[in-house]
Amino acid sequence: MSQAAAGPNRQVREDHLGASTFIEKGWYLIAQGEYPAAENALGTALGLAPSDLRAKSLLGWAVMRQGKYDDAMTILNGVLSIDPANGMARANLGYVQLRLGLVREAEETLRLAVQQSRDPKAALYGNFYLGLLHSSVSDCARAQDFFAKSIALGPNFIEAYYELGRAHWVGGDEAAADRVWSEGNSANRFSLWGRRCAEAMRVVRAGLEPHGFS
């Protein structure tokens, strides 16, 4: 092999096909709420294809849901610097801003994510995160509207049922909360969020406050 071929400017071939298996595994694990395992899978994907933006965006998501907000912000801003139209990265950036207490910035980011996105998943999560934002400032009515929009976009998104029920409960409508949690549990009773819906019903009937998880 010539020195030129082996030099520092030699282009490294990326294995996007091999990475795709780990990207899909990472997304599955995120959906199951197994964020550390998702981070590991997506790290493997990026080892095979370092430039893959979907893997980077999902990695930001997995890191974000572990509470590592500074790391997540760096990853997501990196994705958006290359692909400003990446709606899922922008929606997750809005969630990070919310968790860092940057409520005004988060609302602007999330509204832009919902408006610009051609990705149905980004619209779903953008509306969901806007629901969380309005819950955080005790605007229960608007929170309920955004959670309902996310459920309309993804009827199997059980986490949104949980948070919609919680928003009804905080707003003083326990009957509506019980109904929504029952619907969420019936939609997927064996999932993590389906079980949490059932637990919320038991907790409220015992006169206690349902936990916030999202």
ZIMONOR-V47830 format. One record per residue. N is the residue number from 1. PHI is phi in radians with two decimals (none if undefined). PSI is psi in radians with two decimals (none if undefined). Layout:
n-><N | N>
phi-><PHI | PHI>
psi-><PSI | PSI>
This chain:
n-><1 | 2 | 3 | 4 | 5 | 6 | 7 | 8 | 9 | 10 | 11 | 12 | 13 | 14 | 15 | 16 | 17 | 18 | 19 | 20 | 21 | 22 | 23 | 24 | 25 | 26 | 27 | 28 | 29 | 30 | 31 | 32 | 33 | 34 | 35 | 36 | 37 | 38 | 39 | 40 | 41 | 42 | 43 | 44 | 45 | 46 | 47 | 48 | 49 | 50 | 51 | 52 | 53 | 54 | 55 | 56 | 57 | 58 | 59 | 60 | 61 | 62 | 63 | 64 | 65 | 66 | 67 | 68 | 69 | 70 | 71 | 72 | 73 | 74 | 75 | 76 | 77 | 78 | 79 | 80 | 81 | 82 | 83 | 84 | 85 | 86 | 87 | 88 | 89 | 90 | 91 | 92 | 93 | 94 | 95 | 96 | 97 | 98 | 99 | 100 | 101 | 102 | 103 | 104 | 105 | 106 | 107 | 108 | 109 | 110 | 111 | 112 | 113 | 114 | 115 | 116 | 117 | 118 | 119 | 120 | 121 | 122 | 123 | 124 | 125 | 126 | 127 | 128 | 129 | 130 | 131 | 132 | 133 | 134 | 135 | 136 | 137 | 138 | 139 | 140 | 141 | 142 | 143 | 144 | 145 | 146 | 147 | 148 | 149 | 150 | 151 | 152 | 153 | 154 | 155 | 156 | 157 | 158 | 159 | 160 | 161 | 162 | 163 | 164 | 165 | 166 | 167 | 168 | 169 | 170 | 171 | 172 | 173 | 174 | 175 | 176 | 177 | 178 | 179 | 180 | 181 | 182 | 183 | 184 | 185 | 186 | 187 | 188 | 189 | 190 | 191 | 192 | 193 | 194 | 195 | 196 | 197 | 198 | 199 | 200 | 201 | 202 | 203 | 204 | 205 | 206 | 207 | 208 | 209 | 210 | 211 | 212 | 213 | 214>
phi-><none | -1.28 | -1.08 | -1.09 | -1.17 | -1.70 | -1.26 | -1.17 | -1.58 | -1.10 | -1.28 | -1.55 | -1.42 | -1.75 | -1.74 | -1.21 | -1.16 | -1.13 | -1.16 | -1.05 | -1.08 | -1.31 | -1.15 | -1.13 | -1.11 | -1.07 | -1.10 | -1.03 | -1.18 | -1.06 | -1.08 | -1.52 | 1.38 | -1.73 | -1.25 | -1.07 | -1.14 | -1.11 | -1.04 | -1.12 | -1.10 | -1.28 | -1.11 | -1.12 | -1.03 | -1.28 | -1.16 | -1.49 | -2.46 | -1.05 | -1.65 | -1.21 | -1.25 | -1.15 | -1.09 | -1.13 | -1.10 | -1.17 | -1.08 | -1.01 | -1.12 | -1.09 | -1.17 | -1.00 | -1.32 | -1.67 | 1.45 | -1.62 | -1.23 | -1.12 | -1.10 | -1.09 | -1.09 | -1.08 | -1.12 | -1.19 | -1.11 | -1.12 | -1.09 | -1.21 | -1.19 | -1.64 | -2.30 | -1.08 | -1.59 | -1.31 | -1.15 | -1.20 | -1.10 | -1.20 | -1.08 | -1.18 | -1.08 | -1.08 | -1.09 | -1.05 | -1.05 | -1.06 | -1.20 | -1.52 | 1.48 | -1.62 | -1.14 | -1.11 | -1.11 | -1.08 | -1.10 | -1.09 | -1.12 | -1.21 | -1.12 | -1.14 | -1.06 | -1.19 | -1.28 | -1.56 | -1.34 | -1.70 | -1.78 | -1.00 | -1.13 | -1.16 | -1.13 | -1.05 | -1.26 | -1.03 | -1.16 | -1.08 | -1.15 | -1.12 | -1.08 | -1.08 | -1.07 | -1.23 | -1.10 | -1.16 | -1.91 | 1.09 | -1.71 | -1.11 | -1.11 | -1.22 | -1.03 | -1.05 | -1.06 | -1.23 | -1.11 | -1.11 | -1.10 | -1.17 | -1.18 | -1.08 | -1.37 | -2.54 | -1.04 | -1.71 | -1.50 | -1.25 | -1.00 | -1.20 | -1.07 | -1.03 | -1.24 | -1.13 | -1.05 | -1.13 | -1.12 | -1.12 | -1.11 | -1.07 | -1.34 | 1.64 | -1.85 | -1.18 | -1.13 | -1.15 | -1.06 | -1.09 | -1.12 | -1.17 | -1.10 | -1.10 | -1.11 | -1.13 | -1.14 | -1.17 | -1.17 | -2.84 | -1.23 | -1.67 | -1.38 | -0.96 | -1.32 | -1.11 | -1.15 | -1.18 | -1.08 | -1.11 | -1.13 | -1.06 | -1.08 | -1.15 | -1.09 | -1.17 | -1.15 | -1.51 | 1.45 | -1.90 | -1.62 | -1.22 | -1.26 | -1.76 | -2.06 | -1.30>
psi-><2.38 | 2.77 | -0.64 | -0.70 | -0.51 | 0.07 | 3.10 | -0.32 | 0.07 | 2.28 | 2.26 | 2.23 | 2.32 | 2.53 | 1.38 | -0.55 | -0.80 | -0.65 | -0.53 | -0.60 | -0.76 | -0.51 | -0.80 | -0.67 | -0.73 | -0.78 | -0.74 | -0.77 | -0.63 | -0.79 | -0.50 | -0.06 | 0.29 | 1.30 | -0.72 | -0.71 | -0.65 | -0.74 | -0.72 | -0.79 | -0.73 | -0.53 | -0.68 | -0.74 | -0.75 | -0.39 | -0.55 | -0.60 | 1.40 | -0.38 | 0.03 | 1.97 | -0.56 | -0.73 | -0.72 | -0.75 | -0.77 | -0.62 | -0.75 | -0.68 | -0.86 | -0.72 | -0.74 | -0.79 | -0.07 | 0.07 | 0.18 | 1.25 | -0.66 | -0.76 | -0.75 | -0.73 | -0.71 | -0.79 | -0.84 | -0.69 | -0.60 | -0.73 | -0.80 | -0.44 | -0.45 | -0.68 | 1.45 | -0.32 | 0.15 | 1.68 | -0.64 | -0.71 | -0.69 | -0.71 | -0.77 | -0.57 | -0.68 | -0.69 | -0.76 | -0.79 | -0.71 | -0.81 | -0.39 | 0.04 | 0.18 | 1.22 | -0.79 | -0.78 | -0.69 | -0.76 | -0.74 | -0.77 | -0.77 | -0.69 | -0.68 | -0.70 | -0.76 | -0.70 | -0.69 | -0.26 | 2.34 | 0.06 | 1.97 | -0.61 | -0.66 | -0.69 | -0.71 | -0.91 | -0.57 | -0.78 | -0.69 | -0.81 | -0.59 | -0.61 | -0.77 | -0.68 | -0.83 | -0.52 | -0.67 | -0.39 | 0.32 | 0.51 | 1.38 | -0.67 | -0.81 | -0.63 | -0.79 | -0.72 | -0.80 | -0.68 | -0.70 | -0.67 | -0.72 | -0.63 | -0.68 | -0.61 | -0.46 | 1.47 | -0.32 | 0.21 | 1.50 | -0.48 | -0.62 | -0.62 | -0.76 | -0.86 | -0.57 | -0.77 | -0.72 | -0.69 | -0.67 | -0.74 | -0.81 | -0.62 | -0.03 | 0.11 | 1.43 | -0.56 | -0.76 | -0.68 | -0.82 | -0.70 | -0.79 | -0.76 | -0.66 | -0.72 | -0.73 | -0.74 | -0.70 | -0.56 | -0.59 | 1.43 | -0.33 | -0.10 | 2.87 | -0.84 | -0.49 | -0.73 | -0.64 | -0.60 | -0.78 | -0.72 | -0.68 | -0.71 | -0.74 | -0.74 | -0.80 | -0.68 | -0.40 | 0.05 | 0.32 | 2.98 | 2.32 | 2.51 | 2.67 | 2.27 | -0.55 | none>
